[in-house]
Amino acid sequence: MPKTVKPYKDSDLNKKEQVTKMFDTISKEYDDLNRVISFGIDVKWRKKVVKIVADSTPETILDIATGTGDLAIHLSKTSAKEIVGLDISDGMLEVGRQKIKEKQLDGIIKMVIGDSEDLPFKDNTFDAITVAFGVRNFMNLKKGLAEILRVLKPNGVFVILETSVPTKTPYKQGYKLYSKYILPTIGKMFSKDRSAYKYLSESASVFPFGEELNNILRQIGFINVKDQPQTFGVATIYTASKG
């Protein structure tokens, strides 16, 4: 299991409570800062996720850790008739609701507050489930993944987009320099919550990726598990399904 990294080291709150507090605090600046941190490449990654999901022609999609709804909005370009964006941070969801309303997508996308480790849905509910940059924030990774498997329909598609660590020179060294020094500095310059972006960097560095995460997915019961590294390995798209 991944090492537990929390946003606020001097807080008595558990990881789930701290993550909720962190995202509530940075919700209004999150989208703009995300574009700066990733140099806008995260948009390209999300479009690849949408393509994978679209190829399965889903009618119902659940986007977990939806945040401000970026991926949920992109997923509206699929054949889905209903998209549910779920997050534990009401601050992030409220920003997302405004974006969805402005794009007149509130008839398709529903934003709900909820816990990824205790999903408020019946078994075999969704044709497709996505998580973009959210699984590393789960307090109990295996419990969260088991819940996803439970609410995914048989033959449904599960797609994760998550940060990973490059393993080849010189990208490995460049990534370490960026994540240790540049990312926290950008966070300090643009964010009122300096701990938040230090946490995002630290949690990415210790989270399992590649074959290690593939094996965890297989242990939970997912089948057809594959990983596709993106942009020199700084992010990875994982696909899996339910038998």
Salt bridges, closest charged atoms under 4 A:
ASP31 OD2 - LYS99 NZ 2.74
ASP42 OD2 - ARG35 NH2 2.39
ASP42 OD2 - ARG46 NH1 2.54
ASP55 OD2 - LYS51 NZ 2.92
ASP70 OD2 - ARG35 NH2 3.09
ASP70 OD1 - LYS99 NZ 2.62
ASP90 OD1 - ARG97 NH2 3.39
GLU94 OE1 - ARG97 NH1 2.96
ASP115 OD2 - LYS16 NZ 2.75
GLU117 OE1 - LYS16 NZ 3.46
ASP123 OD1 - ARG150 NH1 2.83
ASP127 OD1 - LYS153 NZ 3.30
GLU147 OE2 - ARG150 NE 2.76
GLU162 OE2 - ARG136 NH1 2.49
GLU202 OE1 - LYS9 NZ 3.02
GLU211 OE2 - ARG218 NH1 2.80
